[in-house]
């Protein structure tokens, strides 16, 4: 048993261990997001003459952080799949929870 609180009169015990799961990190820095793309993917984005790809790149440059849950970000990644810049499985890989190092702390 683990003692959670003991006032002398009352004792609160737990049979298991207390585990606190930190909240998922869903806002990451622009740098962290760019680092999730491979060098060849970044190069294809940079060299693209497709107006929508250019817009996606410009939007990323202007933002402060990337919200991994924002539908427009998912749409943008899916568009990159449709034009052959990303492979479909990469979308899920790019949108996984962030790490403490990637977290936007603005």
Secondary structure, DSSP 8 states (H G I E B T S, - for coil): -EEEEE-SS-EEEESS--------B-EEEHHHHHHTS-HHHHHHHHH---HHHHHHHHHHHH-SEEETT-HHHHHHHHHHHHTTSS-HHHHHHHTS-B-TTTB---
